[in-house]
């Protein structure tokens, strides 16, 4: 499997990364190299092997349902670019 | 014929009843000042890591057990990637390939009365995930304001198979699910506050044809909107197809003011979430011990209670389903029966389902707000079944209890002198009086006019001020007229 320049640009767009034409071509080469590697790995027979969800064979630790975080809005908003009425302000987004 | 079949699947986001968020220790209380419940984890500040809330998992287990699903001994959290300012991480932690709850089903009753039927809705899955924050688009000098209090609130997203065939079935399912999640205590069900939100996937097809292209109506937060949105969408899709246009897959929003659905985003922008297992979270393991402990703590479920009402109390399937529509109704009914006695189970059912329901409806009240308590209603039914009062008089007593003119049915009956006349001597006197005063009716009845009999009964009841035992009146009249 290999990617087309259009697919590279779509992936870049989904990740909100701006790429120029030349960068798209370079990236296409890099990504196709990765796909070759994946193809090699996919050649391995994994029948009967349980899919691995995490590199460590341990399970998730759980925490008790209790409120442990105090309100630190003032501290967090002190480093935010813009706030008003307790809200973080961002460039307007409406779908 | 131009027959179309409607196909509906529903995804419901239920906010789980926890005090803290799914991956952080920030509070989930509703209504706090903006961003005062958004901690470093919710804000996705660099270096923070999620730690899973045990109670959120336990809610998912309760749900899985309640719908007879497979609760996965091992499930995996995944990142759902998209950009939006109310999602600071740039991804939502959700579950994708291995959700915690797999399969299961809910049986619902659709419609009422004679047209009621039962339908089993199969569930595909239910998975744990975090909610996003809230964007406010008005009045910030051309900017959007972001409140992240809701970010990280635990949700269970419950997904059905495309099993529903009408908006009525969709609403019946949504109502049954709403009752169930409250019944098992995993969600407060508050739809105004967004604790229970439905997305409806709607398509139409010719019966027997493959599924049509679906459009997804997002964020329906009332049962009425769910019905209106589906009805509008179905008609819109049928019109499009009949006018020769193909349906494009899309996400749409319902506008309650216009009653219309409108496109939010088309397929091109939608659904390329590039899911992958979240490396910050290890697989969630649910042990058999944990599962069994939760199973042991589950209350009697609606379906079990329903069966018990049929088997032990002799109720019809329809009555039993209606009386188990919510925990509040079931509790009210059971308390009523505990006063009136198991032998009066059927009259109790009628009073709760018909008279009380109508009265509550009239005043726009919930059963939990009923001015007449189950104890009072049970006491009233007791006096009907022991023939102290007739059903008609009982309605009068009920109204008195409703407006607080007496603490118990007995008190009202005593105070207003409503005790039924069962002394056959007294009734006989009344019957004789009426027969003597209405020779025309008597003659008509003897000539074969059944209606004349009813007129005579009415006269006797009137003379008795409604207090004569109707059965005795009937019997005595019949006997006298035959004689």
Interface residues (C-beta under 8 A of the other chain):
Chain A: X14 X15 X16 X53 X54 X56 X58 X59 X60 X61 X62 X63 X64 X65 X66 X67 X68 X69 X71 X72 X73 X76 X77 X82 X84 X85 X86 X87 X88 X89 X90 X91 X92 X93 X94 X95
Chain B: X18 X19 X20 X24 X25 X26 X27 X33 X34 X35 X36 X37 X38 X39 X40 X43 X45 X51 X52 X53 X54 X55 X56 X57 X74 X76 X81 X83 X84 X85 X98 X135 X136 X137 X140 X142 X143 X144 X145 X146 X147 X148 X264 X265 X272 X274 X277 X279 X281 X282 X283 X284 X285
